[in-house]
Amino acid sequence: MWISRLKRVRRTIMVLGVANFVVIVSGCVLTLVSDADCDSPGQLFPLFAVCFAAGVKLAAMVKVGTTQELMAMTIMDSPTQNNHQRKLKYKTWLWWTRFAMVITVLQFIGATYLLFRLAKYVSRDGLPRNCVLGLSPDTGGWKQTLQVTFLITVCFVALAQCFTGSDILQWRSFYATQDDAWKAHYQEVFDHGIREVLCCLGRREYMGVIEEDEVCSVARLLGDLVSYRASGTGHLEFLAGLALLQSNSQFPESYEDCMEAPAFHLQEAAMLHKFAEAAYTGPLLDVGRNPALFLCTWICRQGILTPWSRKWRPKLDGDNWWRGHAAAFLKFINFPAHVLRRGRICREKCKATYFVVVLHYLRCVVIAVRGTETAEDLITDGLGRACSLTVEDLDGLTNHVHGMDTSRKHYGHSGIVEAARDLFMQIEGDPKSGESESSGFLSSLIGDGCECDGYSIRIVGHSLGGAIASLLGIRIRMWQRHVQNLLQALYSITNSHHDFHMDQSAGSK
């Protein structure tokens, strides 16, 4: 039984275990054979401290190996089931691993202290002036050799443990080439890692969740992406393969089948791109543009220094007390406050932050959708499972794109689809509330006889916001049957530098 367990231990860990044992033995021997004139507490304390740290490290390595084995066996018992017992085993192994890392740091500090002590008591000619670690300057023979061996071993252990990793056993000795086991293993790794990152960002509610939630879905997707480990492929090999594929990829030489976008729409997309960029009202935009002074720039954009201007700023759902997000958006686009009619600042998964702007001089209504900025946006990005699109989601395409097969099922990114549906409910309301007319915000703005009667609609977004804007544009296209003047509206969905014309046909990205 012990032989089979030893075969699972990594060879580097065996070497480090032997080295730590050598540190303990040599340190104890040096303490016992110390000279009578050099056995003061100041001389022997470094020996005791280093030996004690090595002993604790050995005990921690044994415990980490035991918990690692228990975790691997739990995953092997039910690799396809996400049970609570598996999470507890992983957390136990993780905390013992971190305890071992703390001991490694202490050993590194102890080795550095020993070197400073040695340099302090050695003269310029290389000979000791006073007692060094319990031995007098006149000591020679095997005692001096043992002392040198002790110092070299301590330094070797301190440096080597920084590069060997925390795993005691070989994961492959348990999982072999079982695809489900590797997926379950990395699912736990990503699940706990994402929750800790969210906790550091102020979302502590994710740490105490036991049942399956959206973080589990993201972790499961990421675990599936790392399933190449089942075939024996390492991470560096996988990255090298991707780089090789990218370097050998050939772009098509002919662009005859590609439809060239009209220059007018490209110019309009470039002009409206600033609205998509302005939707990033948090510090992310300032970090990219002003890495050194991003905090000062963000405070200035948020209007924190001018709180008396609060009453002139539009009130947005979820905005802070001084209405800083509205101030940041208006400051970036350099427009007066009355053009911003509605918006929402949201920190929930699958719910997008958006701004609605009315531009009378262009006779259009701009809906700017923010991209990835918060931790919840990252969760929305990670919910990449296939989601079946409903008839309402695709009605804008089926009624305006000729040759579209309506009998086939169509799928989309689940997080983006859910965010687009929620955003449509925000700006237009429940489409089932009325068949002939709607009382939603967008209809009340551009409906017959309203303020923006006959205006066109532009939906802009960058990154995640561009994808949500695409599905939202298709959804609004469907609503033309209920709001008459939308029938003459011209739609453009902008994602970064691309513009998609949706007058006679629909586009998405």
C-alpha positions, 0 to 999 in steps of 0.5 A: 500500500505504501509502495503504491502511494510512493509511486504517486509522489512527484520526484521533485517532492521526494528530493525536497522531502529528503532535503528537508529531512537533511536540514533537520538532522544536520541542524540537530547534530550541529546543536548537540556538538556546538562549542561551549563558548558558542552555545548562547541563545543568539547562536542556536536560535537560527538553528532551532528556527530553521529545523522547526520550519523544516519539520513543519514543512515535512508534516504539511507535505504529508497532510497535503498529500493525504488531502490531495488523495482524498479529493482525487478519490472523491472526484473519481467516485462521481466525476459527473456529479457536482456534489457538496462533498467534493467541494469540501474536499477541495477546500480542505486540500486548498487550505492545507496547500496554502499553509504549506506555502506560508511555511515555504515563505518562512523557510525562505526568510530563514535562509536569508537570515542565516546568510546575513548572520554568516556574512556578519561574522565572517571577516574580509579574508573569508575566515570567521571572526566569532562564533558562527551557528554554534561553532568557534572560528577554530573548529574544523574537520567534519563539524565544519563540513556539516555546517557548510552542508547545512547552509547549502541544503537550507538555501537549496530547499528555500529556492527549490520550493519556490519553483516546484509547485504545491502538488505532492502527488501526480494528478495523472496517477489518479485520473489517467486519461479519464476525460470526466475526471479532468473536467470535474477537477478543473471545474472545482479549481475554476469554481473556487478561484472565481468565487475568491476573485468575486469576494475580493471585488466585494461580492462576498455573497458568492462564497457561501453559495452551496447549490449550483449557480451561474458561477458553477456554469462558468466553471463547468465551461472552463473545465471543459476547455481544459479537458485536453489534459486527459490526453496527456497534453500540458498547458504549454504544449496546448498554447504552443499548438495554438500559436502554431495554428495561428502562425500557419493560418492563411487568410482568403485571398479573394473577397469577391463574396464579401459585401462591402459596407457603404461609406455612409454607414461606416462614417456614421458608425465611427461617429456613434462609437463614442457613445459605446465608449462613454458607456464605460462610466466606471474606472476601467476606461480611465485605467486604460487611458491614464494608468498613472492618474486613473483615480484622479481622472475617474473622480473628475469624470464622476463629478465627485468634486462638484456635488452641487451639480447633482440636481442638473444631472439626469437620474438613472436607475442604480446610479450613486447619490451624486449621479456620477455615472450620468455625469461621466457619460455626459462628460465623455460625449460632451453633450448637455444633460437634457439629451440623456433620457434614461439609463440603468447602472446595474451590477447583476448578472445578465443585466446590461448597463445602458443609456438612451440619448436623443439627438434632435440634430440627427433625428435619431435615438441612440441606445448605448449598451456597456460592455464588460466592466464589472465582475457580473459582466464577466459572469455573463461572458462566461455563461457560454452555453447554447441557449435556444432562441425563441420565436420572439428573439428571431422574429425580426429576422424571419420577417425581413430576411428572405430565405431564412429557414424557420423550421431549424432551431437557432441558438445563441450565447445564453448570457448574452441572450438573457441580457438582451431579453432583459434589456428589451423588457427595460426599454419597451416592456412585455411584448405580450401586454398589447398586440396593437400598441405598446406603452413602453418607454421606447414607444412613448418616445418615438411613437406617433405624435410623440417627441421623436416621431419619425426618428431612427434608432441606433443601438451601439455597444462595444465588446459584450455590449455589441453582442447584446446590442445585436440581439436587441436590434433584432428584437426591436425589429420585431416590434415594428408590427406594433409601433408604426413609425418604427417601420420607417426606422433605420437601424445600425448595430455598432460593435467597436468599428463595425456597422451593420445596416438593418433596413432591408436585412438584419445583421448581427455580431 
